[in-house]
């Protein structure tokens, strides 16, 4: 199990590792493809549970890259490089894969390529069971609960960065996923915890909901 202290140490080293991580990741790429927006995250149902509408893969490079994402795939069709474009440049994410761990390093779009976060995503028996990230503003730990092949709950703990040393994550929200009898994802709700009253539920949001054949999402961007 990856400890938060290890993630914090890895994040502190990111600034000096950009060139090396970029070189190693791009050496793994055998095919580049474009998408209209983000279509993938190694954390289970990340886009849906945060209210993002997944993009679609494109047949060719778009005439305007702003808002689009370029993916570099390795020989096993896993994403090794992600470039997310905006009006001034592109964010870069480099991924390392193994059977039990996915490591992701995310850098800013500016010329200095400042580090944004590092994530360690733990895998058991082919399923993601835990992720831990250390970032500019703090840290996040998520534990994933499965019923067969279905993700049914995520327990998320977060902490803001301060000057008093390693952040100490506390429970922030509980995310629940609901499925139809045929196994199709129908609804994702998030119950936020009031930190001033231990784990008392303060509010509930629904970032993802399916109504008939239509999907309703609360967009955050």
C-alpha positions, 0 to 999 in steps of 0.5 A: 500500500502506498503511504501518503508520505511516499506520495508527498515525496514523489510530488516534491520531486516532480519538478525535476523529473519532467524531462525524464518522465516525458522521455520515458512515456513518449518512448512507450507510444506506438499510436497517437489519437485525438479526442474531442475532450477527455475520454479516460481516467484511470480512476473508476468512473472519474468523469461521470462521478464528477459531472463531466461529459466524456468526449469522443475519439476523433478520426483525425487531428482537429483543425482547432486543438483548443479543448481537445485531448491528444492521447499516446497509446502503448503497445497494449493500448494503454494511455502513456501520454495525455495532452489536454489543449487550451488557448495557450498550450497543453497540460501533459500527463505521463502514465506508468503501468504495472499489474498492481500500480498505475502512476500518473504525473500531471504537469501545467500548460505553462512554459515552465511545466510546473507540477500539478499532481502525482497519483498512485492507483492501486490495482488488485485482481484487475480492479482499482481498489485505492488511489492516493494523490499529492497535489499543489493544493493538498491531497486526496485518498479514495477507496473503491468498493466493488460488487462483482464488476460494478463499482458501487461506492467510493469513500473519498478523504481530502486535506488542504495543504498547509505549512504544518507538514504532511496533510492529514486527510479526513472523510470528505464525501461518500459516492454511491453508484446505482445500476439497472437490473441489466447492469447499466449505470443509472445514477451517481450521488455524492454525500458530503460530510460536514467536517465540523460535525464529524461525519454528519451528512451536509448535502447530496449531489447528483452529478450523473443521472440517466433518464430513459435513454438520455443522460443528465449531468451537472457540468462543472466546466 
